[in-house]
C-alpha cells in the first residue's frame, strides 16, 4: 500500500508532467494522461494477451471475481503487528 506521503508525491509528479489536472477539487487525466494510460494498457496487453488467450475465458472471469472478493475481504481485516515489527 502506498503511504499518504508517497501518494501526494506521485500526484504532484503527474500534475507537473501535465498528465492530470484538477478542477473544483476533482483530479482527472488530461488528454496526454489518457494517451499515456492507453499506451500502458496496450503494452501490458501485448504480454498478457498471449498468456490469457490459451485459458478458458469463463475460468479467467471466475478467477478475477474471486481475487477481487479476497481483496475486498482482506481490506476489512484489521492490521496486526508482526513479531518482527514489535521487536523494533
N, CA, C and O atoms as a CHARMM CRD file, in Angstrom:
* protein
*
  352
    1    1 UNK  N      0.84600  -1.17900   0.00000 PROA 1      0.00000
    2    1 UNK  CA     0.00000   0.00000   0.00000 PROA 1      0.00000
    3    1 UNK  C      0.89200   1.24300   0.00000 PROA 1      0.00000
    4    1 UNK  O      1.93200   1.27100   0.65900 PROA 1      0.00000
    5    2 UNK  N      0.49200   2.22700  -0.71600 PROA 2      0.00000
    6    2 UNK  CA     1.23700   3.47100  -0.79600 PROA 2      0.00000
    7    2 UNK  C      0.94300   4.33300   0.41800 PROA 2      0.00000
    8    2 UNK  O     -0.19500   4.41000   0.88100 PROA 2      0.00000
    9    3 UNK  N      1.98300   4.98200   0.92800 PROA 3      0.00000
   10    3 UNK  CA     1.79000   5.88600   2.05800 PROA 3      0.00000
   11    3 UNK  C      1.13200   7.16900   1.56400 PROA 3      0.00000
   12    3 UNK  O      1.22000   7.49900   0.38100 PROA 3      0.00000
   13    4 UNK  N      0.47100   7.89600   2.46800 PROA 4      0.00000
   14    4 UNK  CA    -0.11800   9.18200   2.05000 PROA 4      0.00000
   15    4 UNK  C      0.92900  10.12400   1.46800 PROA 4      0.00000
   16    4 UNK  O      0.65100  10.84500   0.51000 PROA 4      0.00000
   17    5 UNK  N      2.14000  10.12400   2.04500 PROA 5      0.00000
   18    5 UNK  CA     3.20400  10.98100   1.52700 PROA 5      0.00000
   19    5 UNK  C      3.57700  10.56000   0.10200 PROA 5      0.00000
   20    5 UNK  O      3.73900  11.40700  -0.77600 PROA 5      0.00000
   21    6 UNK  N      3.70900   9.27800  -0.11700 PROA 6      0.00000
   22    6 UNK  CA     4.05000   8.77000  -1.44400 PROA 6      0.00000
   23    6 UNK  C      2.96100   9.07100  -2.46100 PROA 6      0.00000
   24    6 UNK  O      3.24800   9.39300  -3.61400 PROA 6      0.00000
   25    7 UNK  N      1.71300   8.96400  -2.03000 PROA 7      0.00000
   26    7 UNK  CA     0.59200   9.25600  -2.92000 PROA 7      0.00000
   27    7 UNK  C      0.57700  10.73300  -3.30400 PROA 7      0.00000
   28    7 UNK  O      0.32900  11.07500  -4.46100 PROA 7      0.00000
   29    8 UNK  N      0.84300  11.61000  -2.33300 PROA 8      0.00000
   30    8 UNK  CA     0.89000  13.05100  -2.64200 PROA 8      0.00000
   31    8 UNK  C      2.02100  13.36600  -3.60500 PROA 8      0.00000
   32    8 UNK  O      1.86500  14.17200  -4.52200 PROA 8      0.00000
   33    9 UNK  N      3.16700  12.72000  -3.38800 PROA 9      0.00000
   34    9 UNK  CA     4.31700  12.95200  -4.26600 PROA 9      0.00000
   35    9 UNK  C      3.99900  12.48500  -5.68700 PROA 9      0.00000
   36    9 UNK  O      4.31100  13.18200  -6.65300 PROA 9      0.00000
   37   10 UNK  N      3.38000  11.30600  -5.81900 PROA 10     0.00000
   38   10 UNK  CA     3.00400  10.80000  -7.13000 PROA 10     0.00000
   39   10 UNK  C      1.99900  11.72700  -7.80600 PROA 10     0.00000
   40   10 UNK  O      2.12400  12.02300  -8.99500 PROA 10     0.00000
   41   11 UNK  N      1.00600  12.18200  -7.05100 PROA 11     0.00000
   42   11 UNK  CA     0.00600  13.10100  -7.60900 PROA 11     0.00000
   43   11 UNK  C      0.66100  14.38500  -8.10500 PROA 11     0.00000
   44   11 UNK  O      0.28900  14.90100  -9.15900 PROA 11     0.00000
   45   12 UNK  N      1.63000  14.90400  -7.36000 PROA 12     0.00000
   46   12 UNK  CA     2.34000  16.12000  -7.76800 PROA 12     0.00000
   47   12 UNK  C      3.15700  15.86800  -9.03800 PROA 12     0.00000
   48   12 UNK  O      3.21700  16.72300  -9.92100 PROA 12     0.00000
   49   13 UNK  N      3.78000  14.70100  -9.12700 PROA 13     0.00000
   50   13 UNK  CA     4.56700  14.37100 -10.31300 PROA 13     0.00000
   51   13 UNK  C      3.67400  14.25800 -11.54800 PROA 13     0.00000
   52   13 UNK  O      4.03600  14.73600 -12.62300 PROA 13     0.00000
   53   14 UNK  N      2.52400  13.63500 -11.39500 PROA 14     0.00000
   54   14 UNK  CA     1.59000  13.51500 -12.51900 PROA 14     0.00000
   55   14 UNK  C      1.08900  14.88000 -12.96100 PROA 14     0.00000
   56   14 UNK  O      0.96200  15.14500 -14.15700 PROA 14     0.00000
   57   15 UNK  N      0.80600  15.74200 -12.00000 PROA 15     0.00000
   58   15 UNK  CA     0.33300  17.09100 -12.33200 PROA 15     0.00000
   59   15 UNK  C      1.43200  17.89900 -13.01100 PROA 15     0.00000
   60   15 UNK  O      1.17100  18.60100 -13.98800 PROA 15     0.00000
   61   16 UNK  N      2.66500  17.80600 -12.50000 PROA 16     0.00000
   62   16 UNK  CA     3.74900  18.59200 -13.10200 PROA 16     0.00000
   63   16 UNK  C      4.09100  18.08400 -14.49900 PROA 16     0.00000
   64   16 UNK  O      4.60300  18.84200 -15.32300 PROA 16     0.00000
   65   17 UNK  N      3.81600  16.82000 -14.77100 PROA 17     0.00000
   66   17 UNK  CA     4.03100  16.27500 -16.11600 PROA 17     0.00000
   67   17 UNK  C      2.82800  16.53700 -17.01900 PROA 17     0.00000
   68   17 UNK  O      2.79900  16.11700 -18.17600 PROA 17     0.00000
   69   18 UNK  N      1.84500  17.23400 -16.47200 PROA 18     0.00000
   70   18 UNK  CA     0.60900  17.57700 -17.19000 PROA 18     0.00000
   71   18 UNK  C     -0.17600  16.33600 -17.62800 PROA 18     0.00000
   72   18 UNK  O     -0.82800  16.33300 -18.67300 PROA 18     0.00000
   73   19 UNK  N     -0.09900  15.29300 -16.81300 PROA 19     0.00000
   74   19 UNK  CA    -0.86100  14.07600 -17.07800 PROA 19     0.00000
   75   19 UNK  C     -2.19100  14.08500 -16.33100 PROA 19     0.00000
   76   19 UNK  O     -3.10400  13.32600 -16.65700 PROA 19     0.00000
   77   20 UNK  N     -2.28600  14.95800 -15.31900 PROA 20     0.00000
   78   20 UNK  CA    -3.54100  15.15400 -14.59700 PROA 20     0.00000
   79   20 UNK  C     -3.79700  16.64300 -14.44300 PROA 20     0.00000
   80   20 UNK  O     -2.88300  17.46300 -14.53000 PROA 20     0.00000
   81   21 UNK  N     -5.05300  16.97200 -14.21500 PROA 21     0.00000
   82   21 UNK  CA    -5.44100  18.35300 -13.93800 PROA 21     0.00000
   83   21 UNK  C     -6.58000  18.31400 -12.93500 PROA 21     0.00000
   84   21 UNK  O     -7.41400  17.40900 -12.97200 PROA 21     0.00000
   85   22 UNK  N     -6.61700  19.28700 -12.04400 PROA 22     0.00000
   86   22 UNK  CA    -7.66400  19.36400 -11.02400 PROA 22     0.00000
   87   22 UNK  C     -8.56300  20.55300 -11.29800 PROA 22     0.00000
   88   22 UNK  O     -8.11100  21.63400 -11.67600 PROA 22     0.00000
   89   23 UNK  N     -9.86000  20.31700 -11.09500 PROA 23     0.00000
   90   23 UNK  CA   -10.84100  21.38100 -11.23200 PROA 23     0.00000
   91   23 UNK  C    -11.94600  21.13300 -10.21600 PROA 23     0.00000
   92   23 UNK  O    -12.51700  20.04400 -10.16900 PROA 23     0.00000
   93   24 UNK  N    -12.24200  22.12400  -9.41700 PROA 24     0.00000
   94   24 UNK  CA   -13.28000  22.02200  -8.38300 PROA 24     0.00000
   95   24 UNK  C    -13.03400  20.82900  -7.45500 PROA 24     0.00000
   96   24 UNK  O    -13.97200  20.14400  -7.04800 PROA 24     0.00000
   97   25 UNK  N    -11.77900  20.59500  -7.13300 PROA 25     0.00000
   98   25 UNK  CA   -11.44100  19.52000  -6.20800 PROA 25     0.00000
   99   25 UNK  C    -11.43800  18.12800  -6.80300 PROA 25     0.00000
  100   25 UNK  O    -11.26400  17.14700  -6.08000 PROA 25     0.00000
  101   26 UNK  N    -11.63200  18.02600  -8.12000 PROA 26     0.00000
  102   26 UNK  CA   -11.65200  16.72600  -8.79500 PROA 26     0.00000
  103   26 UNK  C    -10.43800  16.64800  -9.71300 PROA 26     0.00000
  104   26 UNK  O    -10.21100  17.54000 -10.53100 PROA 26     0.00000
  105   27 UNK  N     -9.66200  15.58100  -9.57400 PROA 27     0.00000
  106   27 UNK  CA    -8.48800  15.38700 -10.42200 PROA 27     0.00000
  107   27 UNK  C     -8.80600  14.34000 -11.47700 PROA 27     0.00000
  108   27 UNK  O     -9.32100  13.26300 -11.17800 PROA 27     0.00000
  109   28 UNK  N     -8.48800  14.68400 -12.71000 PROA 28     0.00000
  110   28 UNK  CA    -8.73600  13.77500 -13.84200 PROA 28     0.00000
  111   28 UNK  C     -7.50000  13.72400 -14.73100 PROA 28     0.00000
  112   28 UNK  O     -6.64800  14.61200 -14.70300 PROA 28     0.00000
  113   29 UNK  N     -7.42900  12.65400 -15.52100 PROA 29     0.00000
  114   29 UNK  CA    -6.36800  12.56100 -16.51000 PROA 29     0.00000
  115   29 UNK  C     -6.60200  13.60300 -17.59500 PROA 29     0.00000
  116   29 UNK  O     -7.73700  13.83600 -18.01100 PROA 29     0.00000
  117   30 UNK  N     -5.52600  14.22200 -18.04500 PROA 30     0.00000
  118   30 UNK  CA    -5.60700  15.11500 -19.19500 PROA 30     0.00000
  119   30 UNK  C     -5.60600  14.24400 -20.45000 PROA 30     0.00000
  120   30 UNK  O     -5.52000  13.02000 -20.35100 PROA 30     0.00000
  121   31 UNK  N     -5.69900  14.85900 -21.62700 PROA 31     0.00000
  122   31 UNK  CA    -5.60700  14.08400 -22.86600 PROA 31     0.00000
  123   31 UNK  C     -4.27300  13.35300 -22.93000 PROA 31     0.00000
  124   31 UNK  O     -4.21400  12.19400 -23.34000 PROA 31     0.00000
  125   32 UNK  N     -3.20800  14.02900 -22.52700 PROA 32     0.00000
  126   32 UNK  CA    -1.88800  13.39100 -22.52000 PROA 32     0.00000
  127   32 UNK  C     -1.85000  12.24200 -21.50600 PROA 32     0.00000
  128   32 UNK  O     -1.25300  11.19900 -21.76900 PROA 32     0.00000
  129   33 UNK  N     -2.47900  12.43400 -20.36500 PROA 33     0.00000
  130   33 UNK  CA    -2.54200  11.38700 -19.34800 PROA 33     0.00000
  131   33 UNK  C     -3.33600  10.19300 -19.82900 PROA 33     0.00000
  132   33 UNK  O     -2.95000   9.04700 -19.59600 PROA 33     0.00000
  133   34 UNK  N     -4.44000  10.45700 -20.49500 PROA 34     0.00000
  134   34 UNK  CA    -5.26400   9.37300 -21.04400 PROA 34     0.00000
  135   34 UNK  C     -4.49100   8.61600 -22.12300 PROA 34     0.00000
  136   34 UNK  O     -4.55200   7.38900 -22.18700 PROA 34     0.00000
  137   35 UNK  N     -3.77400   9.34100 -22.96000 PROA 35     0.00000
  138   35 UNK  CA    -2.96800   8.68800 -24.00500 PROA 35     0.00000
  139   35 UNK  C     -1.87200   7.82100 -23.37500 PROA 35     0.00000
  140   35 UNK  O     -1.60600   6.71300 -23.83900 PROA 35     0.00000
  141   36 UNK  N     -1.24100   8.33400 -22.31600 PROA 36     0.00000
  142   36 UNK  CA    -0.20600   7.55800 -21.61800 PROA 36     0.00000
  143   36 UNK  C     -0.81100   6.29000 -21.02300 PROA 36     0.00000
  144   36 UNK  O     -0.23600   5.20700 -21.13200 PROA 36     0.00000
  145   37 UNK  N     -1.97800   6.43600 -20.39200 PROA 37     0.00000
  146   37 UNK  CA    -2.65600   5.27700 -19.80100 PROA 37     0.00000
  147   37 UNK  C     -2.97500   4.23700 -20.86800 PROA 37     0.00000
  148   37 UNK  O     -2.73400   3.04600 -20.67200 PROA 37     0.00000
  149   38 UNK  N     -3.51500   4.68500 -21.99000 PROA 38     0.00000
  150   38 UNK  CA    -3.85700   3.75500 -23.07000 PROA 38     0.00000
  151   38 UNK  C     -2.61700   3.04700 -23.60100 PROA 38     0.00000
  152   38 UNK  O     -2.67200   1.86600 -23.94100 PROA 38     0.00000
  153   39 UNK  N     -1.49800   3.76800 -23.67200 PROA 39     0.00000
  154   39 UNK  CA    -0.24600   3.14800 -24.10100 PROA 39     0.00000
  155   39 UNK  C      0.22300   2.07800 -23.12900 PROA 39     0.00000
  156   39 UNK  O      0.69800   1.01900 -23.53900 PROA 39     0.00000
  157   40 UNK  N      0.08800   2.36100 -21.84400 PROA 40     0.00000
  158   40 UNK  CA     0.48600   1.38800 -20.81800 PROA 40     0.00000
  159   40 UNK  C     -0.40100   0.14600 -20.90700 PROA 40     0.00000
  160   40 UNK  O      0.09200  -0.98000 -20.84200 PROA 40     0.00000
  161   41 UNK  N     -1.70500   0.35500 -21.05500 PROA 41     0.00000
  162   41 UNK  CA    -2.63700  -0.76900 -21.15900 PROA 41     0.00000
  163   41 UNK  C     -2.31600  -1.59400 -22.40900 PROA 41     0.00000
  164   41 UNK  O     -2.31600  -2.82400 -22.35300 PROA 41     0.00000
  165   42 UNK  N     -2.04300  -0.93000 -23.52900 PROA 42     0.00000
  166   42 UNK  CA    -1.72500  -1.64400 -24.77000 PROA 42     0.00000
  167   42 UNK  C     -0.43200  -2.43900 -24.63000 PROA 42     0.00000
  168   42 UNK  O     -0.35100  -3.57800 -25.08800 PROA 42     0.00000
  169   43 UNK  N      0.57700  -1.84400 -24.00100 PROA 43     0.00000
  170   43 UNK  CA     1.83400  -2.56000 -23.78800 PROA 43     0.00000
  171   43 UNK  C      1.62600  -3.77800 -22.89200 PROA 43     0.00000
  172   43 UNK  O      2.19900  -4.84000 -23.13800 PROA 43     0.00000
  173   44 UNK  N      0.82200  -3.62500 -21.87400 PROA 44     0.00000
  174   44 UNK  CA     0.52700  -4.75000 -20.98800 PROA 44     0.00000
  175   44 UNK  C     -0.22200  -5.85900 -21.70900 PROA 44     0.00000
  176   44 UNK  O      0.02000  -7.04200 -21.46800 PROA 44     0.00000
  177   45 UNK  N     -1.13900  -5.47100 -22.60200 PROA 45     0.00000
  178   45 UNK  CA    -1.92000  -6.46300 -23.34800 PROA 45     0.00000
  179   45 UNK  C     -1.03500  -7.29500 -24.27400 PROA 45     0.00000
  180   45 UNK  O     -1.34200  -8.45300 -24.55400 PROA 45     0.00000
  181   46 UNK  N      0.05300  -6.71100 -24.74300 PROA 46     0.00000
  182   46 UNK  CA     0.97800  -7.47100 -25.59900 PROA 46     0.00000
  183   46 UNK  C      1.57800  -8.64500 -24.83200 PROA 46     0.00000
  184   46 UNK  O      1.88600  -9.68600 -25.41200 PROA 46     0.00000
  185   47 UNK  N      1.73800  -8.46800 -23.53100 PROA 47     0.00000
  186   47 UNK  CA     2.30500  -9.52100 -22.69100 PROA 47     0.00000
  187   47 UNK  C      1.21100 -10.46300 -22.19900 PROA 47     0.00000
  188   47 UNK  O      1.33300 -11.68200 -22.32200 PROA 47     0.00000
  189   48 UNK  N      0.14700  -9.89900 -21.64400 PROA 48     0.00000
  190   48 UNK  CA    -0.87900 -10.74000 -21.03200 PROA 48     0.00000
  191   48 UNK  C     -1.80700 -11.38800 -22.05300 PROA 48     0.00000
  192   48 UNK  O     -2.33600 -12.47300 -21.80600 PROA 48     0.00000
  193   49 UNK  N     -2.00900 -10.73900 -23.19000 PROA 49     0.00000
  194   49 UNK  CA    -2.91100 -11.29000 -24.21100 PROA 49     0.00000
  195   49 UNK  C     -2.56500 -12.71400 -24.59600 PROA 49     0.00000
  196   49 UNK  O     -3.41800 -13.59500 -24.48900 PROA 49     0.00000
  197   50 UNK  N     -1.33100 -12.97500 -25.04400 PROA 50     0.00000
  198   50 UNK  CA    -0.97000 -14.34700 -25.41600 PROA 50     0.00000
  199   50 UNK  C     -1.04600 -15.32200 -24.24200 PROA 50     0.00000
  200   50 UNK  O     -1.37800 -16.49200 -24.42900 PROA 50     0.00000
  201   51 UNK  N     -0.74100 -14.84700 -23.03800 PROA 51     0.00000
  202   51 UNK  CA    -0.82200 -15.71800 -21.87000 PROA 51     0.00000
  203   51 UNK  C     -2.26300 -16.11300 -21.57300 PROA 51     0.00000
  204   51 UNK  O     -2.54900 -17.27600 -21.29200 PROA 51     0.00000
  205   52 UNK  N     -3.16400 -15.14500 -21.63600 PROA 52     0.00000
  206   52 UNK  CA    -4.56300 -15.39500 -21.30800 PROA 52     0.00000
  207   52 UNK  C     -5.33300 -16.06100 -22.44300 PROA 52     0.00000
  208   52 UNK  O     -6.36500 -16.68700 -22.20200 PROA 52     0.00000
  209   53 UNK  N     -4.84500 -15.93400 -23.67900 PROA 53     0.00000
  210   53 UNK  CA    -5.55600 -16.48200 -24.83700 PROA 53     0.00000
  211   53 UNK  C     -5.72700 -17.99300 -24.75300 PROA 53     0.00000
  212   53 UNK  O     -6.68900 -18.54000 -25.29300 PROA 53     0.00000
  213   54 UNK  N     -4.81300 -18.66200 -24.08900 PROA 54     0.00000
  214   54 UNK  CA    -4.88600 -20.11900 -24.00400 PROA 54     0.00000
  215   54 UNK  C     -5.76700 -20.59700 -22.84700 PROA 54     0.00000
  216   54 UNK  O     -6.00300 -21.79600 -22.70600 PROA 54     0.00000
  217   55 UNK  N     -6.25200 -19.67400 -22.02600 PROA 55     0.00000
  218   55 UNK  CA    -7.09500 -20.03600 -20.89600 PROA 55     0.00000
  219   55 UNK  C     -8.56600 -19.87000 -21.24400 PROA 55     0.00000
  220   55 UNK  O     -8.92700 -19.05300 -22.09100 PROA 55     0.00000
  221   56 UNK  N     -9.39900 -20.64200 -20.59200 PROA 56     0.00000
  222   56 UNK  CA   -10.83800 -20.53000 -20.77600 PROA 56     0.00000
  223   56 UNK  C    -11.30700 -19.18200 -20.22400 PROA 56     0.00000
  224   56 UNK  O    -11.00800 -18.84600 -19.07800 PROA 56     0.00000
  225   57 UNK  N    -12.03200 -18.41800 -21.02300 PROA 57     0.00000
  226   57 UNK  CA   -12.49600 -17.08400 -20.63100 PROA 57     0.00000
  227   57 UNK  C    -13.33300 -17.09200 -19.36600 PROA 57     0.00000
  228   57 UNK  O    -13.20200 -16.20200 -18.52700 PROA 57     0.00000
  229   58 UNK  N    -14.19900 -18.10100 -19.22300 PROA 58     0.00000
  230   58 UNK  CA   -15.02500 -18.19200 -18.01500 PROA 58     0.00000
  231   58 UNK  C    -14.16000 -18.43500 -16.78200 PROA 58     0.00000
  232   58 UNK  O    -14.43400 -17.89600 -15.70900 PROA 58     0.00000
  233   59 UNK  N    -13.11100 -19.25300 -16.93800 PROA 59     0.00000
  234   59 UNK  CA   -12.20200 -19.50600 -15.81300 PROA 59     0.00000
  235   59 UNK  C    -11.48200 -18.22200 -15.40700 PROA 59     0.00000
  236   59 UNK  O    -11.31500 -17.95400 -14.21700 PROA 59     0.00000
  237   60 UNK  N    -11.05800 -17.43200 -16.38700 PROA 60     0.00000
  238   60 UNK  CA   -10.36600 -16.17600 -16.09800 PROA 60     0.00000
  239   60 UNK  C    -11.30700 -15.23300 -15.36400 PROA 60     0.00000
  240   60 UNK  O    -10.91200 -14.61300 -14.37700 PROA 60     0.00000
  241   61 UNK  N    -12.54300 -15.11600 -15.83000 PROA 61     0.00000
  242   61 UNK  CA   -13.51800 -14.24100 -15.17400 PROA 61     0.00000
  243   61 UNK  C    -13.78200 -14.68600 -13.74000 PROA 61     0.00000
  244   61 UNK  O    -13.86800 -13.85500 -12.83500 PROA 61     0.00000
  245   62 UNK  N    -13.91000 -15.99800 -13.53100 PROA 62     0.00000
  246   62 UNK  CA   -14.12800 -16.52200 -12.17600 PROA 62     0.00000
  247   62 UNK  C    -12.94100 -16.19100 -11.28200 PROA 62     0.00000
  248   62 UNK  O    -13.11400 -15.78700 -10.13200 PROA 62     0.00000
  249   63 UNK  N    -11.73900 -16.36300 -11.81300 PROA 63     0.00000
  250   63 UNK  CA   -10.52900 -16.05900 -11.04800 PROA 63     0.00000
  251   63 UNK  C    -10.47400 -14.58800 -10.66900 PROA 63     0.00000
  252   63 UNK  O    -10.14000 -14.24700  -9.53400 PROA 63     0.00000
  253   64 UNK  N    -10.79700 -13.72600 -11.60400 PROA 64     0.00000
  254   64 UNK  CA   -10.78300 -12.28300 -11.33500 PROA 64     0.00000
  255   64 UNK  C    -11.78500 -11.93600 -10.24600 PROA 64     0.00000
  256   64 UNK  O    -11.46400 -11.19500  -9.31700 PROA 64     0.00000
  257   65 UNK  N    -12.99900 -12.47100 -10.35700 PROA 65     0.00000
  258   65 UNK  CA   -14.02200 -12.19400  -9.33000 PROA 65     0.00000
  259   65 UNK  C    -13.57800 -12.72100  -7.97100 PROA 65     0.00000
  260   65 UNK  O    -13.78000 -12.06500  -6.95000 PROA 65     0.00000
  261   66 UNK  N    -12.97300 -13.90600  -7.96100 PROA 66     0.00000
  262   66 UNK  CA   -12.50900 -14.49200  -6.69600 PROA 66     0.00000
  263   66 UNK  C    -11.42900 -13.62500  -6.06500 PROA 66     0.00000
  264   66 UNK  O    -11.47900 -13.35000  -4.86600 PROA 66     0.00000
  265   67 UNK  N    -10.45900 -13.19200  -6.85400 PROA 67     0.00000
  266   67 UNK  CA    -9.37800 -12.35300  -6.32200 PROA 67     0.00000
  267   67 UNK  C     -9.90400 -11.00300  -5.85000 PROA 67     0.00000
  268   67 UNK  O     -9.43000 -10.46900  -4.84600 PROA 67     0.00000
  269   68 UNK  N    -10.86900 -10.45400  -6.55900 PROA 68     0.00000
  270   68 UNK  CA   -11.47100  -9.19000  -6.11800 PROA 68     0.00000
  271   68 UNK  C    -12.17800  -9.36800  -4.78200 PROA 68     0.00000
  272   68 UNK  O    -12.09100  -8.49900  -3.91300 PROA 68     0.00000
  273   69 UNK  N    -12.87200 -10.47900  -4.61200 PROA 69     0.00000
  274   69 UNK  CA   -13.56700 -10.73300  -3.34600 PROA 69     0.00000
  275   69 UNK  C    -12.57400 -10.95300  -2.21300 PROA 69     0.00000
  276   69 UNK  O    -12.77700 -10.44800  -1.10900 PROA 69     0.00000
  277   70 UNK  N    -11.51000 -11.69400  -2.47000 PROA 70     0.00000
  278   70 UNK  CA   -10.47400 -11.90000  -1.44600 PROA 70     0.00000
  279   70 UNK  C     -9.87800 -10.55500  -1.03700 PROA 70     0.00000
  280   70 UNK  O     -9.67700 -10.29800   0.15000 PROA 70     0.00000
  281   71 UNK  N     -9.59700  -9.70400  -2.01300 PROA 71     0.00000
  282   71 UNK  CA    -9.03100  -8.38000  -1.73600 PROA 71     0.00000
  283   71 UNK  C    -10.00600  -7.54900  -0.91600 PROA 71     0.00000
  284   71 UNK  O     -9.60700  -6.88100   0.03800 PROA 71     0.00000
  285   72 UNK  N    -11.29000  -7.58800  -1.28600 PROA 72     0.00000
  286   72 UNK  CA   -12.30500  -6.82700  -0.54200 PROA 72     0.00000
  287   72 UNK  C    -12.34900  -7.28600   0.90800 PROA 72     0.00000
  288   72 UNK  O    -12.39400  -6.46100   1.82100 PROA 72     0.00000
  289   73 UNK  N    -12.33700  -8.58600   1.12100 PROA 73     0.00000
  290   73 UNK  CA   -12.38900  -9.12000   2.47600 PROA 73     0.00000
  291   73 UNK  C    -11.11900  -8.79700   3.25100 PROA 73     0.00000
  292   73 UNK  O    -11.17900  -8.45500   4.43200 PROA 73     0.00000
  293   74 UNK  N     -9.97100  -8.90400   2.59200 PROA 74     0.00000
  294   74 UNK  CA    -8.69500  -8.64000   3.26500 PROA 74     0.00000
  295   74 UNK  C     -8.61600  -7.19200   3.72600 PROA 74     0.00000
  296   74 UNK  O     -8.04100  -6.90700   4.77700 PROA 74     0.00000
  297   75 UNK  N     -9.17700  -6.28900   2.96400 PROA 75     0.00000
  298   75 UNK  CA    -9.15000  -4.87600   3.36400 PROA 75     0.00000
  299   75 UNK  C     -9.94800  -4.62800   4.62900 PROA 75     0.00000
  300   75 UNK  O     -9.74200  -3.61900   5.30400 PROA 75     0.00000
  301   76 UNK  N    -10.86100  -5.53900   4.96200 PROA 76     0.00000
  302   76 UNK  CA   -11.65700  -5.39500   6.16400 PROA 76     0.00000
  303   76 UNK  C    -11.00300  -5.98800   7.40200 PROA 76     0.00000
  304   76 UNK  O    -11.51200  -5.82900   8.51100 PROA 76     0.00000
  305   77 UNK  N     -9.88100  -6.66900   7.21800 PROA 77     0.00000
  306   77 UNK  CA    -9.18500  -7.28200   8.35100 PROA 77     0.00000
  307   77 UNK  C     -8.27300  -6.23800   8.98800 PROA 77     0.00000
  308   77 UNK  O     -7.45900  -5.62800   8.29500 PROA 77     0.00000
  309   78 UNK  N     -8.39500  -6.02300  10.29600 PROA 78     0.00000
  310   78 UNK  CA    -7.52000  -5.04600  10.96100 PROA 78     0.00000
  311   78 UNK  C     -6.05100  -5.45500  10.83300 PROA 78     0.00000
  312   78 UNK  O     -5.72500  -6.64100  10.87500 PROA 78     0.00000
  313   79 UNK  N     -5.19300  -4.49100  10.68100 PROA 79     0.00000
  314   79 UNK  CA    -3.76000  -4.74200  10.57500 PROA 79     0.00000
  315   79 UNK  C     -3.23300  -5.11500  11.94700 PROA 79     0.00000
  316   79 UNK  O     -3.51700  -4.44100  12.93600 PROA 79     0.00000
  317   80 UNK  N     -2.45900  -6.19900  12.00100 PROA 80     0.00000
  318   80 UNK  CA    -1.84600  -6.62600  13.26000 PROA 80     0.00000
  319   80 UNK  C     -0.34600  -6.55000  13.11300 PROA 80     0.00000
  320   80 UNK  O      0.20300  -6.85200  12.05300 PROA 80     0.00000
  321   81 UNK  N      0.31100  -6.14900  14.17500 PROA 81     0.00000
  322   81 UNK  CA     1.77500  -6.09800  14.16600 PROA 81     0.00000
  323   81 UNK  C      2.32500  -7.51200  14.13600 PROA 81     0.00000
  324   81 UNK  O      1.80000  -8.40900  14.79600 PROA 81     0.00000
  325   82 UNK  N      3.38900  -7.70300  13.36300 PROA 82     0.00000
  326   82 UNK  CA     4.07000  -8.99200  13.36200 PROA 82     0.00000
  327   82 UNK  C      5.13800  -8.98000  14.43800 PROA 82     0.00000
  328   82 UNK  O      5.48500  -7.92000  14.96000 PROA 82     0.00000
  329   83 UNK  N      5.65600 -10.13800  14.77000 PROA 83     0.00000
  330   83 UNK  CA     6.65500 -10.21300  15.84000 PROA 83     0.00000
  331   83 UNK  C      7.89900  -9.42000  15.48000 PROA 83     0.00000
  332   83 UNK  O      8.54500  -8.87000  16.37200 PROA 83     0.00000
  333   84 UNK  N      8.26000  -9.34100  14.19200 PROA 84     0.00000
  334   84 UNK  CA     9.44700  -8.57000  13.82000 PROA 84     0.00000
  335   84 UNK  C      9.20800  -7.07100  13.99000 PROA 84     0.00000
  336   84 UNK  O     10.13200  -6.32900  14.32300 PROA 84     0.00000
  337   85 UNK  N      7.97100  -6.62400  13.76200 PROA 85     0.00000
  338   85 UNK  CA     7.66400  -5.20500  13.94900 PROA 85     0.00000
  339   85 UNK  C      7.68400  -4.84400  15.43200 PROA 85     0.00000
  340   85 UNK  O      8.09000  -3.74200  15.79900 PROA 85     0.00000
  341   86 UNK  N      7.25000  -5.76600  16.27700 PROA 86     0.00000
  342   86 UNK  CA     7.18100  -5.49100  17.70400 PROA 86     0.00000
  343   86 UNK  C      8.56100  -5.40600  18.34300 PROA 86     0.00000
  344   86 UNK  O      8.73200  -4.74300  19.36700 PROA 86     0.00000
  345   87 UNK  N      9.55300  -6.07600  17.74200 PROA 87     0.00000
  346   87 UNK  CA    10.88900  -6.10300  18.34900 PROA 87     0.00000
  347   87 UNK  C     11.73800  -4.91100  17.95100 PROA 87     0.00000
  348   87 UNK  O     12.87400  -4.78300  18.40800 PROA 87     0.00000
  349   88 UNK  N     11.20900  -4.03900  17.11000 PROA 88     0.00000
  350   88 UNK  CA    11.99300  -2.87700  16.65700 PROA 88     0.00000
  351   88 UNK  C     12.08400  -1.82500  17.71100 PROA 88     0.00000
  352   88 UNK  O     12.70500  -0.78500  17.49400 PROA 88     0.00000
